[in-house]
Amino acid sequence: MSEKKEDKVLNNLRQMFDAVFKSERSQSFLDIFREVYGNDYPEEANPLSFETNNI
């Protein structure tokens, strides 16, 4: 694959990643996670983030 084409592919992947992981979640999306996790669901949780509390 040419370097120019590879850069275009990587740029498209970055844009798709940002569209998914940086977008605000709809109320329906949040309601689903609240129902699944019940009282264990903190309001500030971001179920699709890559952040963890593992040490």
mmCIF entry with sequence, helices, sheets and N, C-alpha, C, O atoms, coordinates in Angstrom:
data_MODEL
# 
_entry.id   MODEL 
# 
_entity.id                         1 
_entity.type                       polymer 
_entity.pdbx_number_of_molecules   1 
# 
_entity_poly.entity_id                      1 
_entity_poly.type                           'polypeptide(L)' 
_entity_poly.nstd_linkage                   no 
_entity_poly.nstd_monomer                   no 
_entity_poly.pdbx_seq_one_letter_code       MSEKKEDKVLNNLRQMFDAVFKSERSQSFLDIFREVYGNDYPEEANPLSFETNNI 
_entity_poly.pdbx_seq_one_letter_code_can   MSEKKEDKVLNNLRQMFDAVFKSERSQSFLDIFREVYGNDYPEEANPLSFETNNI 
_entity_poly.pdbx_strand_id                 A 
# 
loop_
_entity_poly_seq.entity_id 
_entity_poly_seq.num 
_entity_poly_seq.mon_id 
_entity_poly_seq.hetero 
1 1  MET n 
1 2  SER n 
1 3  GLU n 
1 4  LYS n 
1 5  LYS n 
1 6  GLU n 
1 7  ASP n 
1 8  LYS n 
1 9  VAL n 
1 10 LEU n 
1 11 ASN n 
1 12 ASN n 
1 13 LEU n 
1 14 ARG n 
1 15 GLN n 
1 16 MET n 
1 17 PHE n 
1 18 ASP n 
1 19 ALA n 
1 20 VAL n 
1 21 PHE n 
1 22 LYS n 
1 23 SER n 
1 24 GLU n 
1 25 ARG n 
1 26 SER n 
1 27 GLN n 
1 28 SER n 
1 29 PHE n 
1 30 LEU n 
1 31 ASP n 
1 32 ILE n 
1 33 PHE n 
1 34 ARG n 
1 35 GLU n 
1 36 VAL n 
1 37 TYR n 
1 38 GLY n 
1 39 ASN n 
1 40 ASP n 
1 41 TYR n 
1 42 PRO n 
1 43 GLU n 
1 44 GLU n 
1 45 ALA n 
1 46 ASN n 
1 47 PRO n 
1 48 LEU n 
1 49 SER n 
1 50 PHE n 
1 51 GLU n 
1 52 THR n 
1 53 ASN n 
1 54 ASN n 
1 55 ILE n 
# 
_struct_asym.id          A 
_struct_asym.entity_id   1 
# 
loop_
_struct_conf.conf_type_id 
_struct_conf.id 
_struct_conf.pdbx_PDB_helix_id 
_struct_conf.beg_label_comp_id 
_struct_conf.beg_label_asym_id 
_struct_conf.beg_label_seq_id 
_struct_conf.pdbx_beg_PDB_ins_code 
_struct_conf.end_label_comp_id 
_struct_conf.end_label_asym_id 
_struct_conf.end_label_seq_id 
_struct_conf.pdbx_end_PDB_ins_code 
_struct_conf.beg_auth_comp_id 
_struct_conf.beg_auth_asym_id 
_struct_conf.beg_auth_seq_id 
_struct_conf.end_auth_comp_id 
_struct_conf.end_auth_asym_id 
_struct_conf.end_auth_seq_id 
_struct_conf.pdbx_PDB_helix_class 
_struct_conf.details 
_struct_conf.pdbx_PDB_helix_length 
HELX_P HELX_P1 AA1 GLU A 3  ? PHE A 21 ? GLU A 3  PHE A 21 1 ? 19 
HELX_P HELX_P2 AA2 GLN A 27 ? TYR A 37 ? GLN A 27 TYR A 37 1 ? 11 
HELX_P HELX_P3 AA3 GLY A 38 ? ASP A 40 ? GLY A 38 ASP A 40 5 ? 3  
# 
_struct_conf_type.id          HELX_P 
_struct_conf_type.criteria    ? 
_struct_conf_type.reference   ? 
# 
loop_
_atom_site.group_PDB 
_atom_site.id 
_atom_site.type_symbol 
_atom_site.label_atom_id 
_atom_site.label_alt_id 
_atom_site.label_comp_id 
_atom_site.label_asym_id 
_atom_site.label_entity_id 
_atom_site.label_seq_id 
_atom_site.pdbx_PDB_ins_code 
_atom_site.Cartn_x 
_atom_site.Cartn_y 
_atom_site.Cartn_z 
_atom_site.occupancy 
_atom_site.B_iso_or_equiv 
_atom_site.pdbx_formal_charge 
_atom_site.auth_seq_id 
_atom_site.auth_comp_id 
_atom_site.auth_asym_id 
_atom_site.auth_atom_id 
_atom_site.pdbx_PDB_model_num 
ATOM 1   N N  . MET A 1 1  ? 0.854   -1.165 0.000  1.00 0.00 ? 1  MET A N  1 
ATOM 2   C CA . MET A 1 1  ? 0.000   0.000  0.000  1.00 0.00 ? 1  MET A CA 1 
ATOM 3   C C  . MET A 1 1  ? 0.904   1.233  0.000  1.00 0.00 ? 1  MET A C  1 
ATOM 4   O O  . MET A 1 1  ? 1.893   1.284  0.731  1.00 0.00 ? 1  MET A O  1 
ATOM 5   N N  . SER A 1 2  ? 0.563   2.208  -0.810 1.00 0.00 ? 2  SER A N  1 
ATOM 6   C CA . SER A 1 2  ? 1.385   3.412  -0.850 1.00 0.00 ? 2  SER A CA 1 
ATOM 7   C C  . SER A 1 2  ? 1.238   4.204  0.451  1.00 0.00 ? 2  SER A C  1 
ATOM 8   O O  . SER A 1 2  ? 0.235   4.091  1.155  1.00 0.00 ? 2  SER A O  1 
ATOM 9   N N  . GLU A 1 3  ? 2.245   4.993  0.745  1.00 0.00 ? 3  GLU A N  1 
ATOM 10  C CA . GLU A 1 3  ? 2.233   5.777  1.985  1.00 0.00 ? 3  GLU A CA 1 
ATOM 11  C C  . GLU A 1 3  ? 1.066   6.760  2.002  1.00 0.00 ? 3  GLU A C  1 
ATOM 12  O O  . GLU A 1 3  ? 0.456   6.979  3.049  1.00 0.00 ? 3  GLU A O  1 
ATOM 13  N N  . LYS A 1 4  ? 0.752   7.351  0.856  1.00 0.00 ? 4  LYS A N  1 
ATOM 14  C CA . LYS A 1 4  ? -0.359  8.309  0.776  1.00 0.00 ? 4  LYS A CA 1 
ATOM 15  C C  . LYS A 1 4  ? -1.695  7.613  1.068  1.00 0.00 ? 4  LYS A C  1 
ATOM 16  O O  . LYS A 1 4  ? -2.534  8.143  1.796  1.00 0.00 ? 4  LYS A O  1 
ATOM 17  N N  . LYS A 1 5  ? -1.879  6.434  0.498  1.00 0.00 ? 5  LYS A N  1 
ATOM 18  C CA . LYS A 1 5  ? -3.111  5.680  0.723  1.00 0.00 ? 5  LYS A CA 1 
ATOM 19  C C  . LYS A 1 5  ? -3.197  5.223  2.183  1.00 0.00 ? 5  LYS A C  1 
ATOM 20  O O  . LYS A 1 5  ? -4.268  5.255  2.788  1.00 0.00 ? 5  LYS A O  1 
ATOM 21  N N  . GLU A 1 6  ? -2.072  4.801  2.736  1.00 0.00 ? 6  GLU A N  1 
ATOM 22  C CA . GLU A 1 6  ? -2.036  4.379  4.131  1.00 0.00 ? 6  GLU A CA 1 
ATOM 23  C C  . GLU A 1 6  ? -2.400  5.533  5.063  1.00 0.00 ? 6  GLU A C  1 
ATOM 24  O O  . GLU A 1 6  ? -3.143  5.339  6.026  1.00 0.00 ? 6  GLU A O  1 
ATOM 25  N N  . ASP A 1 7  ? -1.885  6.729  4.785  1.00 0.00 ? 7  ASP A N  1 
ATOM 26  C CA . ASP A 1 7  ? -2.230  7.897  5.595  1.00 0.00 ? 7  ASP A CA 1 
ATOM 27  C C  . ASP A 1 7  ? -3.714  8.211  5.519  1.00 0.00 ? 7  ASP A C  1 
ATOM 28  O O  . ASP A 1 7  ? -4.325  8.588  6.520  1.00 0.00 ? 7  ASP A O  1 
ATOM 29  N N  . LYS A 1 8  ? -4.293  8.058  4.342  1.00 0.00 ? 8  LYS A N  1 
ATOM 30  C CA . LYS A 1 8  ? -5.727  8.305  4.173  1.00 0.00 ? 8  LYS A CA 1 
ATOM 31  C C  . LYS A 1 8  ? -6.553  7.294  4.967  1.00 0.00 ? 8  LYS A C  1 
ATOM 32  O O  . LYS A 1 8  ? -7.542  7.658  5.604  1.00 0.00 ? 8  LYS A O  1 
ATOM 33  N N  . VAL A 1 9  ? -6.148  6.033  4.928  1.00 0.00 ? 9  VAL A N  1 
ATOM 34  C CA . VAL A 1 9  ? -6.841  4.986  5.681  1.00 0.00 ? 9  VAL A CA 1 
ATOM 35  C C  . VAL A 1 9  ? -6.751  5.267  7.183  1.00 0.00 ? 9  VAL A C  1 
ATOM 36  O O  . VAL A 1 9  ? -7.754  5.175  7.891  1.00 0.00 ? 9  VAL A O  1 
ATOM 37  N N  . LEU A 1 10 ? -5.562  5.605  7.666  1.00 0.00 ? 10 LEU A N  1 
ATOM 38  C CA . LEU A 1 10 ? -5.388  5.897  9.091  1.00 0.00 ? 10 LEU A CA 1 
ATOM 39  C C  . LEU A 1 10 ? -6.213  7.108  9.514  1.00 0.00 ? 10 LEU A C  1 
ATOM 40  O O  . LEU A 1 10 ? -6.793  7.119  10.600 1.00 0.00 ? 10 LEU A O  1 
ATOM 41  N N  . ASN A 1 11 ? -6.266  8.119  8.663  1.00 0.00 ? 11 ASN A N  1 
ATOM 42  C CA . ASN A 1 11 ? -7.064  9.305  8.971  1.00 0.00 ? 11 ASN A CA 1 
ATOM 43  C C  . ASN A 1 11 ? -8.552  8.947  9.063  1.00 0.00 ? 11 ASN A C  1 
ATOM 44  O O  . ASN A 1 11 ? -9.255  9.420  9.956  1.00 0.00 ? 11 ASN A O  1 
ATOM 45  N N  . ASN A 1 12 ? -9.028  8.108  8.134  1.00 0.00 ? 12 ASN A N  1 
ATOM 46  C CA . ASN A 1 12 ? -10.425 7.671  8.177  1.00 0.00 ? 12 ASN A CA 1 
ATOM 47  C C  . ASN A 1 12 ? -10.721 6.877  9.444  1.00 0.00 ? 12 ASN A C  1 
ATOM 48  O O  . ASN A 1 12 ? -11.782 7.040  10.046 1.00 0.00 ? 12 ASN A O  1 
ATOM 49  N N  . LEU A 1 13 ? -9.792  6.024  9.851  1.00 0.00 ? 13 LEU A N  1 
ATOM 50  C CA . LEU A 1 13 ? -9.980  5.247  11.082 1.00 0.00 ? 13 LEU A CA 1 
ATOM 51  C C  . LEU A 1 13 ? -10.033 6.161  12.305 1.00 0.00 ? 13 LEU A C  1 
ATOM 52  O O  . LEU A 1 13 ? -10.841 5.944  13.208 1.00 0.00 ? 13 LEU A O  1 
ATOM 53  N N  . ARG A 1 14 ? -9.176  7.178  12.337 1.00 0.00 ? 14 ARG A N  1 
ATOM 54  C CA . ARG A 1 14 ? -9.200  8.134  13.454 1.00 0.00 ? 14 ARG A CA 1 
ATOM 55  C C  . ARG A 1 14 ? -10.539 8.853  13.521 1.00 0.00 ? 14 ARG A C  1 
ATOM 56  O O  . ARG A 1 14 ? -11.097 9.035  14.603 1.00 0.00 ? 14 ARG A O  1 
ATOM 57  N N  . GLN A 1 15 ? -11.052 9.260  12.376 1.00 0.00 ? 15 GLN A N  1 
ATOM 58  C CA . GLN A 1 15 ? -12.335 9.955  12.339 1.00 0.00 ? 15 GLN A CA 1 
ATOM 59  C C  . GLN A 1 15 ? -13.469 9.052  12.825 1.00 0.00 ? 15 GLN A C  1 
ATOM 60  O O  . GLN A 1 15 ? -14.346 9.499  13.565 1.00 0.00 ? 15 GLN A O  1 
ATOM 61  N N  . MET A 1 16 ? -13.454 7.794  12.415 1.00 0.00 ? 16 MET A N  1 
ATOM 62  C CA . MET A 1 16 ? -14.484 6.851  12.872 1.00 0.00 ? 16 MET A CA 1 
ATOM 63  C C  . MET A 1 16 ? -14.365 6.607  14.374 1.00 0.00 ? 16 MET A C  1 
ATOM 64  O O  . MET A 1 16 ? -15.373 6.574  15.079 1.00 0.00 ? 16 MET A O  1 
ATOM 65  N N  . PHE A 1 17 ? -13.145 6.437  14.861 1.00 0.00 ? 17 PHE A N  1 
ATOM 66  C CA . PHE A 1 17 ? -12.914 6.234  16.291 1.00 0.00 ? 17 PHE A CA 1 
ATOM 67  C C  . PHE A 1 17 ? -13.459 7.411  17.085 1.00 0.00 ? 17 PHE A C  1 
ATOM 68  O O  . PHE A 1 17 ? -14.166 7.224  18.075 1.00 0.00 ? 17 PHE A O  1 
ATOM 69  N N  . ASP A 1 18 ? -13.130 8.623  16.652 1.00 0.00 ? 18 ASP A N  1 
ATOM 70  C CA . ASP A 1 18 ? -13.611 9.820  17.333 1.00 0.00 ? 18 ASP A CA 1 
ATOM 71  C C  . ASP A 1 18 ? -15.129 9.922  17.297 1.00 0.00 ? 18 ASP A C  1 
ATOM 72  O O  . ASP A 1 18 ? -15.746 10.318 18.286 1.00 0.00 ? 18 ASP A O  1 
ATOM 73  N N  . ALA A 1 19 ? -15.732 9.571  16.177 1.00 0.00 ? 19 ALA A N  1 
ATOM 74  C CA . ALA A 1 19 ? -17.185 9.635  16.063 1.00 0.00 ? 19 ALA A CA 1 
ATOM 75  C C  . ALA A 1 19 ? -17.865 8.711  17.070 1.00 0.00 ? 19 ALA A C  1 
ATOM 76  O O  . ALA A 1 19 ? -18.914 9.047  17.620 1.00 0.00 ? 19 ALA A O  1 
ATOM 77  N N  . VAL A 1 20 ? -17.269 7.561  17.306 1.00 0.00 ? 20 VAL A N  1 
ATOM 78  C CA . VAL A 1 20 ? -17.860 6.594  18.237 1.00 0.00 ? 20 VAL A CA 1 
ATOM 79  C C  . VAL A 1 20 ? -17.559 6.942  19.689 1.00 0.00 ? 20 VAL A C  1 
ATOM 80  O O  . VAL A 1 20 ? -18.467 6.953  20.520 1.00 0.00 ? 20 VAL A O  1 
ATOM 81  N N  . PHE A 1 21 ? -16.302 7.225  20.004 1.00 0.00 ? 21 PHE A N  1 
ATOM 82  C CA . PHE A 1 21 ? -15.888 7.344  21.395 1.00 0.00 ? 21 PHE A CA 1 
ATOM 83  C C  . PHE A 1 21 ? -15.948 8.751  21.963 1.00 0.00 ? 21 PHE A C  1 
ATOM 84  O O  . PHE A 1 21 ? -15.902 8.908  23.184 1.00 0.00 ? 21 PHE A O  1 
ATOM 85  N N  . LYS A 1 22 ? -16.049 9.772  21.140 1.00 0.00 ? 22 LYS A N  1 
ATOM 86  C CA . LYS A 1 22 ? -16.132 11.140 21.649 1.00 0.00 ? 22 LYS A CA 1 
ATOM 87  C C  . LYS A 1 22 ? -17.551 11.698 21.617 1.00 0.00 ? 22 LYS A C  1 
ATOM 88  O O  . LYS A 1 22 ? -17.801 12.782 22.144 1.00 0.00 ? 22 LYS A O  1 
ATOM 89  N N  . SER A 1 23 ? -18.466 10.980 21.014 1.00 0.00 ? 23 SER A N  1 
ATOM 90  C CA . SER A 1 23 ? -19.829 11.486 20.903 1.00 0.00 ? 23 SER A CA 1 
ATOM 91  C C  . SER A 1 23 ? -20.564 11.336 22.235 1.00 0.00 ? 23 SER A C  1 
ATOM 92  O O  . SER A 1 23 ? -20.261 10.450 23.034 1.00 0.00 ? 23 SER A O  1 
ATOM 93  N N  . GLU A 1 24 ? -21.530 12.217 22.452 1.00 0.00 ? 24 GLU A N  1 
ATOM 94  C CA . GLU A 1 24 ? -22.357 12.098 23.652 1.00 0.00 ? 24 GLU A CA 1 
ATOM 95  C C  . GLU A 1 24 ? -23.309 10.934 23.482 1.00 0.00 ? 24 GLU A C  1 
ATOM 96  O O  . GLU A 1 24 ? -23.758 10.634 22.376 1.00 0.00 ? 24 GLU A O  1 
ATOM 97  N N  . ARG A 1 25 ? -23.603 10.294 24.573 1.00 0.00 ? 25 ARG A N  1 
ATOM 98  C CA . ARG A 1 25 ? -24.513 9.149  24.551 1.00 0.00 ? 25 ARG A CA 1 
ATOM 99  C C  . ARG A 1 25 ? -25.955 9.626  24.674 1.00 0.00 ? 25 ARG A C  1 
ATOM 100 O O  . ARG A 1 25 ? -26.248 10.573 25.404 1.00 0.00 ? 25 ARG A O  1 
ATOM 101 N N  . SER A 1 26 ? -26.837 8.968  23.960 1.00 0.00 ? 26 SER A N  1 
ATOM 102 C CA . SER A 1 26 ? -28.255 9.309  24.020 1.00 0.00 ? 26 SER A CA 1 
ATOM 103 C C  . SER A 1 26 ? -28.834 8.868  25.355 1.00 0.00 ? 26 SER A C  1 
ATOM 104 O O  . SER A 1 26 ? -28.251 8.048  26.066 1.00 0.00 ? 26 SER A O  1 
ATOM 105 N N  . GLN A 1 27 ? -29.982 9.425  25.676 1.00 0.00 ? 27 GLN A N  1 
ATOM 106 C CA . GLN A 1 27 ? -30.653 9.043  26.916 1.00 0.00 ? 27 GLN A CA 1 
ATOM 107 C C  . GLN A 1 27 ? -31.002 7.556  26.913 1.00 0.00 ? 27 GLN A C  1 
ATOM 108 O O  . GLN A 1 27 ? -30.906 6.896  27.948 1.00 0.00 ? 27 GLN A O  1 
ATOM 109 N N  . SER A 1 28 ? -31.404 7.030  25.770 1.00 0.00 ? 28 SER A N  1 
ATOM 110 C CA . SER A 1 28 ? -31.730 5.599  25.668 1.00 0.00 ? 28 SER A CA 1 
ATOM 111 C C  . SER A 1 28 ? -30.512 4.736  25.951 1.00 0.00 ? 28 SER A C  1 
ATOM 112 O O  . SER A 1 28 ? -30.607 3.726  26.648 1.00 0.00 ? 28 SER A O  1 
ATOM 113 N N  . PHE A 1 29 ? -29.366 5.137  25.408 1.00 0.00 ? 29 PHE A N  1 
ATOM 114 C CA . PHE A 1 29 ? -28.117 4.406  25.636 1.00 0.00 ? 29 PHE A CA 1 
ATOM 115 C C  . PHE A 1 29 ? -27.800 4.378  27.125 1.00 0.00 ? 29 PHE A C  1 
ATOM 116 O O  . PHE A 1 29 ? -27.472 3.324  27.669 1.00 0.00 ? 29 PHE A O  1 
ATOM 117 N N  . LEU A 1 30 ? -27.893 5.528  27.788 1.00 0.00 ? 30 LEU A N  1 
ATOM 118 C CA . LEU A 1 30 ? -27.608 5.592  29.223 1.00 0.00 ? 30 LEU A CA 1 
ATOM 119 C C  . LEU A 1 30 ? -28.610 4.775  30.036 1.00 0.00 ? 30 LEU A C  1 
ATOM 120 O O  . LEU A 1 30 ? -28.236 4.121  31.010 1.00 0.00 ? 30 LEU A O  1 
ATOM 121 N N  . ASP A 1 31 ? -29.873 4.813  29.638 1.00 0.00 ? 31 ASP A N  1 
ATOM 122 C CA . ASP A 1 31 ? -30.904 4.040  30.338 1.00 0.00 ? 31 ASP A CA 1 
ATOM 123 C C  . ASP A 1 31 ? -30.627 2.541  30.268 1.00 0.00 ? 31 ASP A C  1 
ATOM 124 O O  . ASP A 1 31 ? -30.865 1.822  31.239 1.00 0.00 ? 31 ASP A O  1 
ATOM 125 N N  . ILE A 1 32 ? -30.131 2.066  29.135 1.00 0.00 ? 32 ILE A N  1 
ATOM 126 C CA . ILE A 1 32 ? -29.810 0.643  28.981 1.00 0.00 ? 32 ILE A CA 1 
ATOM 127 C C  . ILE A 1 32 ? -28.717 0.251  29.967 1.00 0.00 ? 32 ILE A C  1 
ATOM 128 O O  . ILE A 1 32 ? -28.829 -0.772 30.642 1.00 0.00 ? 32 ILE A O  1 
ATOM 129 N N  . PHE A 1 33 ? -27.655 1.059  30.056 1.00 0.00 ? 33 PHE A N  1 
ATOM 130 C CA . PHE A 1 33 ? -26.574 0.733  30.975 1.00 0.00 ? 33 PHE A CA 1 
ATOM 131 C C  . PHE A 1 33 ? -27.032 0.835  32.435 1.00 0.00 ? 33 PHE A C  1 
ATOM 132 O O  . PHE A 1 33 ? -26.597 0.040  33.269 1.00 0.00 ? 33 PHE A O  1 
ATOM 133 N N  . ARG A 1 34 ? -27.892 1.789  32.753 1.00 0.00 ? 34 ARG A N  1 
ATOM 134 C CA . ARG A 1 34 ? -28.434 1.886  34.122 1.00 0.00 ? 34 ARG A CA 1 
ATOM 135 C C  . ARG A 1 34 ? -29.229 0.632  34.464 1.00 0.00 ? 34 ARG A C  1 
ATOM 136 O O  . ARG A 1 34 ? -29.128 0.106  35.573 1.00 0.00 ? 34 ARG A O  1 
ATOM 137 N N  . GLU A 1 35 ? -30.019 0.159  33.504 1.00 0.00 ? 35 GLU A N  1 
ATOM 138 C CA . GLU A 1 35 ? -30.830 -1.030 33.756 1.00 0.00 ? 35 GLU A CA 1 
ATOM 139 C C  . GLU A 1 35 ? -29.944 -2.264 33.940 1.00 0.00 ? 35 GLU A C  1 
ATOM 140 O O  . GLU A 1 35 ? -30.209 -3.091 34.813 1.00 0.00 ? 35 GLU A O  1 
ATOM 141 N N  . VAL A 1 36 ? -28.912 -2.390 33.137 1.00 0.00 ? 36 VAL A N  1 
ATOM 142 C CA . VAL A 1 36 ? -28.017 -3.547 33.212 1.00 0.00 ? 36 VAL A CA 1 
ATOM 143 C C  . VAL A 1 36 ? -27.242 -3.547 34.521 1.00 0.00 ? 36 VAL A C  1 
ATOM 144 O O  . VAL A 1 36 ? -27.171 -4.575 35.195 1.00 0.00 ? 36 VAL A O  1 
ATOM 145 N N  . TYR A 1 37 ? -26.656 -2.402 34.895 1.00 0.00 ? 37 TYR A N  1 
ATOM 146 C CA . TYR A 1 37 ? -25.782 -2.340 36.072 1.00 0.00 ? 37 TYR A CA 1 
ATOM 147 C C  . TYR A 1 37 ? -26.513 -1.985 37.360 1.00 0.00 ? 37 TYR A C  1 
ATOM 148 O O  . TYR A 1 37 ? -25.949 -2.138 38.443 1.00 0.00 ? 37 TYR A O  1 
ATOM 149 N N  . GLY A 1 38 ? -27.742 -1.521 37.271 1.00 0.00 ? 38 GLY A N  1 
ATOM 150 C CA . GLY A 1 38 ? -28.519 -1.188 38.465 1.00 0.00 ? 38 GLY A CA 1 
ATOM 151 C C  . GLY A 1 38 ? -27.830 -0.154 39.324 1.00 0.00 ? 38 GLY A C  1 
ATOM 152 O O  . GLY A 1 38 ? -27.335 0.853  38.818 1.00 0.00 ? 38 GLY A O  1 
ATOM 153 N N  . ASN A 1 39 ? -27.795 -0.398 40.628 1.00 0.00 ? 39 ASN A N  1 
ATOM 154 C CA . ASN A 1 39 ? -27.202 0.551  41.571 1.00 0.00 ? 39 ASN A CA 1 
ATOM 155 C C  . ASN A 1 39 ? -25.692 0.682  41.420 1.00 0.00 ? 39 ASN A C  1 
ATOM 156 O O  . ASN A 1 39 ? -25.095 1.609  41.966 1.00 0.00 ? 39 ASN A O  1 
ATOM 157 N N  . ASP A 1 40 ? -25.071 -0.230 40.689 1.00 0.00 ? 40 ASP A N  1 
ATOM 158 C CA . ASP A 1 40 ? -23.622 -0.177 40.473 1.00 0.00 ? 40 ASP A CA 1 
ATOM 159 C C  . ASP A 1 40 ? -23.229 0.749  39.333 1.00 0.00 ? 40 ASP A C  1 
ATOM 160 O O  . ASP A 1 40 ? -22.044 0.860  39.020 1.00 0.00 ? 40 ASP A O  1 
ATOM 161 N N  . TYR A 1 41 ? -24.193 1.419  38.701 1.00 0.00 ? 41 TYR A N  1 
ATOM 162 C CA . TYR A 1 41 ? -23.904 2.284  37.555 1.00 0.00 ? 41 TYR A CA 1 
ATOM 163 C C  . TYR A 1 41 ? -23.716 3.724  38.016 1.00 0.00 ? 41 TYR A C  1 
ATOM 164 O O  . TYR A 1 41 ? -24.697 4.395  38.335 1.00 0.00 ? 41 TYR A O  1 
ATOM 165 N N  . PRO A 1 42 ? -22.477 4.215  38.057 1.00 0.00 ? 42 PRO A N  1 
ATOM 166 C CA . PRO A 1 42 ? -22.284 5.621  38.415 1.00 0.00 ? 42 PRO A CA 1 
ATOM 167 C C  . PRO A 1 42 ? -22.643 6.510  37.225 1.00 0.00 ? 42 PRO A C  1 
ATOM 168 O O  . PRO A 1 42 ? -22.357 6.154  36.082 1.00 0.00 ? 42 PRO A O  1 
ATOM 169 N N  . GLU A 1 43 ? -23.254 7.640  37.476 1.00 0.00 ? 43 GLU A N  1 
ATOM 170 C CA . GLU A 1 43 ? -23.700 8.538  36.416 1.00 0.00 ? 43 GLU A CA 1 
ATOM 171 C C  . GLU A 1 43 ? -22.555 9.008  35.532 1.00 0.00 ? 43 GLU A C  1 
ATOM 172 O O  . GLU A 1 43 ? -22.759 9.261  34.344 1.00 0.00 ? 43 GLU A O  1 
ATOM 173 N N  . GLU A 1 44 ? -21.352 9.129  36.088 1.00 0.00 ? 44 GLU A N  1 
ATOM 174 C CA . GLU A 1 44 ? -20.227 9.631  35.299 1.00 0.00 ? 44 GLU A CA 1 
ATOM 175 C C  . GLU A 1 44 ? -19.513 8.521  34.525 1.00 0.00 ? 44 GLU A C  1 
ATOM 176 O O  . GLU A 1 44 ? -18.512 8.782  33.857 1.00 0.00 ? 44 GLU A O  1 
ATOM 177 N N  . ALA A 1 45 ? -20.009 7.308  34.607 1.00 0.00 ? 45 ALA A N  1 
ATOM 178 C CA . ALA A 1 45 ? -19.375 6.184  33.914 1.00 0.00 ? 45 ALA A CA 1 
ATOM 179 C C  . ALA A 1 45 ? -19.441 6.369  32.407 1.00 0.00 ? 45 ALA A C  1 
ATOM 180 O O  . ALA A 1 45 ? -20.410 6.907  31.871 1.00 0.00 ? 45 ALA A O  1 
ATOM 181 N N  . ASN A 1 46 ? -18.397 5.916  31.740 1.00 0.00 ? 46 ASN A N  1 
ATOM 182 C CA . ASN A 1 46 ? -18.359 5.918  30.289 1.00 0.00 ? 46 ASN A CA 1 
ATOM 183 C C  . ASN A 1 46 ? -18.046 4.498  29.851 1.00 0.00 ? 46 ASN A C  1 
ATOM 184 O O  . ASN A 1 46 ? -16.876 4.136  29.727 1.00 0.00 ? 46 ASN A O  1 
ATOM 185 N N  . PRO A 1 47 ? -19.086 3.677  29.611 1.00 0.00 ? 47 PRO A N  1 
ATOM 186 C CA . PRO A 1 47 ? -18.877 2.261  29.332 1.00 0.00 ? 47 PRO A CA 1 
ATOM 187 C C  . PRO A 1 47 ? -18.013 1.966  28.109 1.00 0.00 ? 47 PRO A C  1 
ATOM 188 O O  . PRO A 1 47 ? -17.517 0.849  27.964 1.00 0.00 ? 47 PRO A O  1 
ATOM 189 N N  . LEU A 1 48 ? -17.829 2.931  27.244 1.00 0.00 ? 48 LEU A N  1 
ATOM 190 C CA . LEU A 1 48 ? -17.027 2.682  26.055 1.00 0.00 ? 48 LEU A CA 1 
ATOM 191 C C  . LEU A 1 48 ? -15.640 3.304  26.127 1.00 0.00 ? 48 LEU A C  1 
ATOM 192 O O  . LEU A 1 48 ? -14.935 3.357  25.120 1.00 0.00 ? 48 LEU A O  1 
ATOM 193 N N  . SER A 1 49 ? -15.246 3.769  27.288 1.00 0.00 ? 49 SER A N  1 
ATOM 194 C CA . SER A 1 49 ? -13.937 4.394  27.379 1.00 0.00 ? 49 SER A CA 1 
ATOM 195 C C  . SER A 1 49 ? -12.856 3.332  27.565 1.00 0.00 ? 49 SER A C  1 
ATOM 196 O O  . SER A 1 49 ? -13.145 2.176  27.872 1.00 0.00 ? 49 SER A O  1 
ATOM 197 N N  . PHE A 1 50 ? -11.625 3.745  27.377 1.00 0.00 ? 50 PHE A N  1 
ATOM 198 C CA . PHE A 1 50 ? -10.504 2.849  27.560 1.00 0.00 ? 50 PHE A CA 1 
ATOM 199 C C  . PHE A 1 50 ? -9.864  3.037  28.925 1.00 0.00 ? 50 PHE A C  1 
ATOM 200 O O  . PHE A 1 50 ? -8.876  2.370  29.233 1.00 0.00 ? 50 PHE A O  1 
ATOM 201 N N  . GLU A 1 51 ? -10.392 3.912  29.740 1.00 0.00 ? 51 GLU A N  1 
ATOM 202 C CA . GLU A 1 51 ? -9.838  4.161  31.050 1.00 0.00 ? 51 GLU A CA 1 
ATOM 203 C C  . GLU A 1 51 ? -10.263 3.044  31.999 1.00 0.00 ? 51 GLU A C  1 
ATOM 204 O O  . GLU A 1 51 ? -11.396 2.566  31.949 1.00 0.00 ? 51 GLU A O  1 
ATOM 205 N N  . THR A 1 52 ? -9.345  2.640  32.853 1.00 0.00 ? 52 THR A N  1 
ATOM 206 C CA . THR A 1 52 ? -9.654  1.634  33.847 1.00 0.00 ? 52 THR A CA 1 
ATOM 207 C C  . THR A 1 52 ? -9.100  2.064  35.185 1.00 0.00 ? 52 THR A C  1 
ATOM 208 O O  . THR A 1 52 ? -8.285  2.983  35.273 1.00 0.00 ? 52 THR A O  1 
ATOM 209 N N  . ASN A 1 53 ? -9.546  1.400  36.210 1.00 0.00 ? 53 ASN A N  1 
ATOM 210 C CA . ASN A 1 53 ? -9.024  1.653  37.555 1.00 0.00 ? 53 ASN A CA 1 
ATOM 211 C C  . ASN A 1 53 ? -8.039  0.578  37.972 1.00 0.00 ? 53 ASN A C  1 
ATOM 212 O O  . ASN A 1 53 ? -7.625  0.528  39.130 1.00 0.00 ? 53 ASN A O  1 
ATOM 213 N N  . ASN A 1 54 ? -7.663  -0.279 37.043 1.00 0.00 ? 54 ASN A N  1 
ATOM 214 C CA . ASN A 1 54 ? -6.729  -1.357 37.366 1.00 0.00 ? 54 ASN A CA 1 
ATOM 215 C C  . ASN A 1 54 ? -5.341  -0.793 37.591 1.00 0.00 ? 54 ASN A C  1 
ATOM 216 O O  . ASN A 1 54 ? -4.888  0.079  36.850 1.00 0.00 ? 54 ASN A O  1 
ATOM 217 N N  . ILE A 1 55 ? -4.684  -1.279 38.592 1.00 0.00 ? 55 ILE A N  1 
ATOM 218 C CA . ILE A 1 55 ? -3.324  -0.814 38.888 1.00 0.00 ? 55 ILE A CA 1 
ATOM 219 C C  . ILE A 1 55 ? -2.350  -1.937 38.635 1.00 0.00 ? 55 ILE A C  1 
ATOM 220 O O  . ILE A 1 55 ? -1.146  -1.764 38.822 1.00 0.00 ? 55 ILE A O  1 
# 
